[in-house]
């Protein structure tokens, strides 16, 4: 399961497998959009092994910053 919390200060990604939190990425919401996208892309690419282990192919998104939702 992938959980994403888009807040005013940070965007936080969590990867869960077997009900355990495996990886977390915290990215500053206010930083440069290109840098933010690069960090997120790198995180997703470097954790492909965990994605393959995921029991449930579910993504949960919580957001208070609608302008960033389409980016995610």
Rosetta blueprint (number, residue, H / E / L):
1 X L
2 X E
3 X E
4 X E
5 X E
6 X E
7 X L
8 X L
9 X L
10 X E
11 X E
12 X E
13 X E
14 X E
15 X E
16 X E
17 X E
18 X L
19 X L
20 X E
21 X E
22 X E
23 X E
24 X E
25 X E
26 X E
27 X E
28 X E
29 X L
30 X L
31 X L
32 X L
33 X H
34 X H
35 X H
36 X H
37 X H
38 X H
39 X H
40 X H
41 X H
42 X H
43 X H
44 X H
45 X H
46 X H
47 X L
48 X H
49 X H
50 X H
51 X H
52 X H
53 X H
54 X L
55 X L
56 X L
57 X L
58 X L
59 X E
60 X E
61 X E
62 X E
63 X E
64 X L
65 X L
66 X H
67 X H
68 X H
69 X H
70 X L
71 X L
72 X L
